[in-house]
Amino acid sequence: MSPPPVGSPALANTPSGNSVPDFGHDAHVVQFYEQDRFLVEAVAKFLRDGIRAGEPLLVVATPEHRAALAAHLAAMGHEVDQMRADGTLAFFDAATTVGRLLVDGRPDRRRFREVIGAAVATAESLSPSGRLRVYGEMVDLLSRAANLDAAVELEQMWNELAREHSYALLCGYAMDNFRHAHDAARFADVCRVHSRVVPTESFVSLADPDSRSREISLLQQRARALEGEIRRRQQVEDELREALRVRDDFLCVAGHELRTPLTVLRLQLASLLAHSAPAPNPRSERRLAALTTQTERLARLAERLLDVSQMGDTPVLRLREVNLGELVHDSVAATADVAAAAGCPVRLLTEAGVTGRWDPDRIDQVVQDLLSNAFKFGVGGGVQVQVRGLTGAAEIVVRDGGIGIPAADHQRIFNRFERHAPSDSFGGLGLGLWIARQVVRAHRGDIRVDSAPGEGATFTVSLPYSSCAPH
């Protein structure tokens, strides 16, 4: 027999509210739906018409839909238990059945023949006319799981099987499965592999042709408006990308331009300090110290601007075998003056022999960024730094007793130029944690924070050992 006509699906002409059209035999119909109640009622009528025609029924559905369909058929006066006993009504679980068909996420033709083909042949043998009716939800489950390619392949296998058997096949798809713009192509494919397409209840409930024409016109207008909105958003996205590129170029130029005068200023200050009198004027000494501190601060900001403009999404790493405890010890020692000025005594706890392949300069940068953060927001409180070796990864943990971070900001603070405290109260560019995250991710690691307002913050850096196992 010839297969059902596919390729140019006809829009089903439904004569009343929520009924499936009388499409006859050898048809492959798709019913889109919004509410389960509508679907169950439509499918029950489809099955009822098959019972009246003396056609056996195959139903591949979820447990909830199978129970609802059985109840509907019983309410229509049909002996559901008797039909199941004599084989003229066969229920299959959609999830279990589709699981039997899939190989690596795609339907396998041999398995389809063994499972579905065998069930169809059994039902066909019980039919006086040789015809039967099938309702299936396997494709709906696949589309819900974002596996529309597999759903379309499964529909095509049903079409191939129809060359050998005579059945009317109704498939149900939730319209929510196609709510994104990129689903349009696959939606068209689903329609293409069916001989009839029945729209959702929002459309078929419109009884008169004029109402339907108005609804079609409204849908066309909405589609055109959405296409325009997509184009507008794409244009805005392109403009934002260009603005980000210009910003990064500016940061790079600014960082380079600030470097030269700051280098000269730092050299001049170093010379002044080296040649100052053994017992300088206290006032002059304070001014020189303040000037040196501010110059170093400006130099760090310039380096940070240059770093963020050059880092991109993934910083370049120079990996070598590193003793993490020794590296973190040196990082803590380098910040001793800053810690003392902030009144933050640092307690360092390290496990011996925690080694791996990392970029020492970048990891030092991460530790110093976390320490700077702790000193800034935890002035006058203690800071604890811990290095430990775990299975599969080493960890650096930095705890402070500062102002804490609300849970809503735990992810946001790792974004570029983001901060959880007012800039007029705490200085900085909001780049330290972003840079730390970029460096850690480049090492295939993870950085996270555990904090609450008024309870300090604990930052944990997890670093895979890479090719070197911990000793």
C-alpha positions in Angstrom: 0.0 0.0 0.0 1.1 3.6 -0.5 2.4 5.6 2.4 0.5 8.5 3.9 1.0 11.7 2.0 3.6 13.9 3.6 5.6 16.9 2.6 2.7 19.4 2.3 0.7 19.0 5.4 -2.9 20.2 5.2 -4.3 22.3 8.0 -7.1 20.1 9.5 -10.6 21.5 9.1 -12.1 20.9 12.5 -15.8 21.3 12.4 -16.4 21.9 16.1 -14.7 23.2 19.2 -12.1 20.6 20.3 -12.7 17.7 18.0 -10.1 15.9 15.9 -11.1 15.9 12.1 -12.5 12.8 10.5 -9.4 12.2 8.4 -10.1 8.6 7.4 -7.4 6.0 7.2 -3.7 5.9 6.4 -3.3 9.4 7.7 -0.6 10.7 10.0 -1.9 13.6 12.0 -0.2 15.9 14.5 -2.3 17.6 17.2 -0.7 20.6 18.9 -2.1 21.4 22.3 -1.8 23.9 25.2 -3.7 22.1 28.0 -3.7 18.4 28.8 -7.5 18.4 29.2 -8.0 19.4 25.6 -5.5 16.7 24.4 -7.2 13.9 26.4 -10.6 14.8 25.1 -9.4 15.0 21.5 -7.6 11.7 21.7 -10.6 10.0 23.4 -12.8 11.0 20.5 -10.2 9.8 18.0 -10.1 6.4 19.8 -13.9 6.3 20.1 -14.3 6.6 16.4 -11.9 3.7 15.9 -13.9 1.5 18.3 -17.0 2.3 16.4 -15.3 1.3 13.1 -14.1 -2.0 14.7 -10.5 -1.0 14.6 -8.0 -2.1 17.3 -6.3 0.6 19.3 -2.6 1.2 20.3 -2.0 3.9 22.8 1.6 4.9 23.7 1.2 7.6 26.4 2.3 8.8 29.9 0.7 7.1 32.9 -1.5 10.2 33.6 -2.8 10.3 30.0 -3.4 6.6 29.9 -5.5 6.8 33.0 -7.4 9.8 31.8 -8.1 8.2 28.4 -9.3 4.9 30.0 -11.7 7.0 32.2 -13.0 8.9 29.1 -13.6 5.7 27.1 -15.4 4.1 30.1 -17.5 7.2 30.4 -18.4 6.9 26.8 -19.8 3.4 27.5 -16.9 1.2 26.3 -15.7 -1.9 28.2 -12.1 -0.8 28.7 -11.0 -3.8 30.7 -12.6 -6.3 28.3 -10.9 -4.5 25.3 -7.6 -4.7 27.0 -8.1 -8.4 27.8 -9.0 -9.3 24.2 -6.1 -7.2 22.8 -8.2 -4.7 20.9 -6.9 -1.9 23.2 -3.2 -2.0 24.1 -1.6 0.6 26.4 2.1 1.2 26.4 4.2 3.5 28.6 5.7 6.3 26.4 8.9 6.8 28.4 9.6 3.0 28.7 8.9 2.4 25.0 10.9 5.3 23.7 13.8 4.1 25.9 13.7 0.7 24.2 14.0 2.4 20.8 16.9 4.8 21.4 20.6 4.2 20.8 22.9 7.1 21.8 19.8 9.3 21.9 18.5 8.5 18.4 15.8 6.0 17.4 17.2 2.7 15.9 15.3 1.3 13.0 15.8 -2.3 14.0 14.6 -1.7 17.5 11.6 0.3 16.1 10.6 -2.7 13.9 11.1 -5.2 16.8 9.0 -3.1 19.3 6.6 -0.9 17.3 6.3 -3.0 14.2 5.5 -6.1 16.2 2.8 -4.3 18.2 1.2 -3.0 15.1 1.3 -6.4 13.4 -0.4 -8.0 16.5 -3.1 -5.4 16.5 -3.6 -5.7 12.8 -4.2 -9.4 13.1 -7.2 -8.7 15.3 -8.8 -6.2 12.9 -11.5 -7.5 10.6 -10.7 -4.7 8.1 -7.0 -4.9 8.6 -6.9 -1.3 9.8 -6.1 0.1 13.3 -5.7 3.4 15.2 -2.5 4.5 17.0 -2.0 7.4 19.4 1.6 8.2 20.4 3.4 10.6 22.8 7.0 9.3 22.4 7.7 12.2 20.1 6.3 14.7 22.6 8.6 13.3 25.3 11.6 13.7 22.9 10.7 17.2 22.1 10.3 18.1 25.7 13.8 16.8 26.3 15.0 19.1 23.5 15.7 16.2 21.2 13.6 17.3 18.3 16.0 15.6 15.8 15.1 12.2 17.3 11.4 13.1 17.3 11.5 13.9 13.6 13.4 10.7 12.8 10.8 8.7 14.8 8.0 10.2 12.8 9.7 9.2 9.6 10.0 5.6 10.8 6.2 5.6 11.4 5.8 6.8 7.8 8.0 4.0 6.6 6.0 1.4 8.6 2.8 2.7 7.0 3.9 1.3 3.7 3.3 -2.1 5.1 0.4 -1.6 7.5 -2.9 0.3 7.4 -3.3 2.6 10.4 -4.4 6.1 11.3 -1.7 7.7 13.5 -2.3 10.6 15.8 0.7 12.3 17.5 0.4 14.9 20.3 2.9 17.8 20.8 2.8 20.4 23.5 3.1 23.8 21.9 5.4 24.9 24.8 8.0 22.6 23.2 8.5 25.2 20.5 8.5 28.5 22.5 11.9 29.7 21.3 12.7 31.4 18.0 15.4 28.8 17.1 12.7 26.1 17.3 11.0 27.4 14.1 12.9 25.1 11.7 12.3 22.0 13.7 8.6 23.0 14.1 8.4 23.1 10.3 10.0 19.7 10.1 7.4 18.2 12.5 4.6 19.6 10.4 6.3 18.3 7.2 6.4 14.7 8.3 2.7 14.6 9.0 -0.1 14.5 6.4 -2.4 16.7 8.5 -1.7 19.4 11.1 -4.3 20.3 13.8 -3.6 23.6 15.6 -4.1 24.1 19.4 -7.4 24.6 21.1 -7.0 28.3 20.9 -7.6 28.1 17.2 -9.9 25.1 16.8 -12.3 26.4 19.4 -13.2 29.2 16.9 -16.2 27.7 15.1 -16.9 30.1 12.3 -14.6 30.9 9.3 -14.5 34.6 10.0 -13.2 34.2 13.5 -10.5 31.8 12.2 -9.5 34.2 9.5 -9.1 37.0 12.1 -7.0 34.7 14.3 -4.8 33.8 11.4 -4.3 37.5 10.6 -3.4 38.3 14.2 -0.9 35.4 14.3 0.7 36.7 11.0 1.0 40.2 12.5 2.5 38.8 15.7 5.0 36.7 13.7 6.0 39.8 11.7 6.4 41.8 14.9 8.5 39.1 16.5 10.7 39.0 13.4 11.2 42.7 13.6 12.0 42.5 17.3 14.5 39.8 16.7 16.2 41.9 14.1 16.2 44.9 16.5 17.7 42.9 19.3 20.4 41.5 17.0 21.3 45.0 16.0 21.5 46.1 19.7 23.6 43.0 20.4 26.0 44.0 17.6 26.2 47.5 18.9 26.9 46.3 22.5 29.7 44.0 21.1 31.2 47.0 19.4 30.9 49.1 22.5 32.7 46.4 24.5 35.4 46.3 21.9 35.9 50.1 22.1 35.9 49.9 25.9 38.6 47.2 25.9 40.6 49.2 23.4 40.3 52.3 25.6 41.4 50.3 28.7 44.4 48.9 26.9 45.5 52.4 25.7 44.8 53.9 29.1 46.8 51.2 30.8 49.8 51.7 28.5 49.7 55.5 28.6 49.6 55.5 32.4 52.5 53.1 32.7 55.2 55.4 31.5 54.7 58.5 33.7 54.0 56.2 36.7 57.3 54.3 36.1 59.1 57.6 36.1 57.3 58.8 39.2 58.1 55.6 41.1 61.8 55.9 40.1 62.0 59.5 41.3 60.3 58.6 44.6 62.7 55.7 45.1 65.6 58.1 44.4 64.3 60.7 46.9 63.9 58.0 49.6 67.4 56.6 48.9 69.1 60.0 49.1 67.0 61.5 52.0 68.8 62.5 55.2 69.3 59.9 57.9 66.8 61.8 60.1 64.4 63.5 57.8 61.8 65.9 58.9 58.8 63.8 60.2 56.3 65.8 58.2 58.3 65.3 55.0 58.7 61.6 55.8 54.9 61.3 56.2 54.3 63.1 52.9 56.8 60.9 51.1 55.3 57.7 52.5 51.8 58.9 51.5 53.0 59.8 48.0 54.7 56.4 47.6 51.5 54.6 48.8 49.3 56.5 46.3 51.7 56.1 43.5 51.8 52.3 44.1 48.0 52.3 44.2 47.9 54.1 40.8 50.4 51.7 39.4 48.3 48.7 40.5 45.2 50.3 38.9 47.0 50.9 35.7 48.3 47.3 35.6 44.8 46.1 36.4 43.3 48.1 33.4 46.0 46.6 31.1 45.4 43.1 32.5 41.7 43.2 32.0 42.0 44.5 28.4 44.5 41.8 27.4 43.0 38.9 29.3 39.9 38.3 27.2 37.8 35.3 28.0 40.7 32.9 28.7 44.0 34.2 29.9 47.2 32.5 28.6 48.8 30.3 31.1 52.5 29.3 31.6 52.2 26.0 33.4 54.9 24.4 35.5 55.0 22.2 38.6 54.3 24.3 41.6 54.3 23.8 45.4 51.0 25.5 46.2 51.8 25.9 49.9 55.0 27.7 49.2 53.4 29.9 46.6 50.6 31.0 48.9 53.1 31.6 51.7 55.0 34.0 49.4 51.8 35.7 48.4 50.8 36.2 52.0 54.2 37.5 52.9 54.1 40.0 50.0 50.9 41.6 51.4 52.2 41.9 55.0 52.4 45.7 54.9 48.9 46.0 53.5 47.6 43.6 56.1 49.2 45.5 58.9 47.8 48.8 57.6 44.3 47.3 57.5 44.7 45.8 61.0 44.1 42.3 59.6 46.4 39.7 61.1 46.7 36.8 58.6 46.8 33.2 59.8 48.2 30.7 57.2 47.5 27.0 57.4 49.1 24.8 54.7 49.4 21.1 54.0 52.8 20.0 53.0 53.5 18.7 49.5 50.4 20.0 47.7 51.8 20.2 44.2 50.4 20.4 40.7 50.9 22.1 37.3 49.7 25.7 37.5 50.8 29.1 36.4 52.4 30.5 39.5 52.2 34.1 38.5 48.4 33.8 37.8 47.8 31.9 41.0 49.7 34.5 43.0 47.5 37.1 41.4 44.4 35.2 42.5 45.6 34.9 46.1 46.6 38.6 46.2 43.2 39.6 44.8 41.4 37.6 47.4 43.6 39.0 50.2 43.1 42.5 49.0 39.4 41.9 49.0 39.6 40.5 52.6 41.6 43.5 53.8 39.3 46.0 52.1 36.0 44.7 53.4 37.3 43.2 56.7 39.3 46.1 58.2 40.4 45.3 61.8 39.4 41.7 61.5 41.5 38.5 61.2 42.0 36.7 57.9 42.6 33.0 57.6 44.2 31.4 54.5 44.3 27.6 54.1 45.9 25.4 51.5 44.7 21.8 51.4 45.0 18.8 49.0 41.9 16.9 48.2 41.1 14.0 45.9 41.3 15.4 42.4 42.0 19.0 43.3 43.8 21.4 45.6 42.0 24.1 47.4 42.8 27.6 48.6 40.4 29.0 51.2 40.4 32.6 52.3 38.2 33.6 55.2 37.6 37.1 56.5 35.4 38.6 59.2 34.2 41.6 57.1 30.9 43.0 56.2 29.7 39.9 54.3 27.9 39.5 51.0 24.2 39.0 50.4 23.2 35.7 48.8 21.7 37.5 45.8 25.2 38.9 45.0 27.2 35.7 45.2 27.3 35.2 41.5 27.2 38.9 40.4 30.4 39.9 42.2 32.4 37.7 39.9 31.3 39.8 36.9 33.5 42.5 35.3 33.2 45.9 37.0 30.7 44.6 39.5 30.8 45.2 43.3 28.5 44.6 46.2 29.4 47.6 48.2 29.2 51.3 47.3 32.3 52.7 45.5 32.3 55.8 47.7 32.9 53.6 50.7 35.3 51.1 49.2 37.7 51.8 46.4 38.6 49.7 43.4 37.4 49.0 39.9 35.4 45.9 40.6 37.8 43.7 38.6 39.7 41.7 41.1 37.2 38.9 41.5 36.4 38.8 37.8 40.1 38.4 37.0 40.4 35.7 39.7 37.5 33.7 38.2 39.0 34.0 34.7 42.3 32.7 35.9 40.8 29.8 37.9 38.6 28.8 35.0 41.6 28.8 32.7 43.0 26.2 35.1 39.8 24.2 34.7 39.0 25.0 38.3 36.2 26.7 40.2 35.9 29.6 42.6 32.9 30.2 44.9 31.9 32.3 47.9 30.0 31.4 51.1 28.8 34.5 52.9 26.0 36.4 54.6 25.7 40.0 55.6 27.6 40.7 58.8 29.2 37.2 58.9 32.3 37.7 56.7 33.1 35.8 53.5 34.8 32.6 52.6 36.2 32.3 49.1 37.2 28.8 48.0 39.4 28.2 44.9 39.5 24.6 43.6 42.4 23.8 41.2 42.7 20.4 39.5 46.2 19.0 39.8 46.3 18.6 36.0 48.9 16.1 35.0 50.6 15.9 38.4 49.1 14.0 41.2 49.4 15.3 44.7 52.3 13.9 46.7 
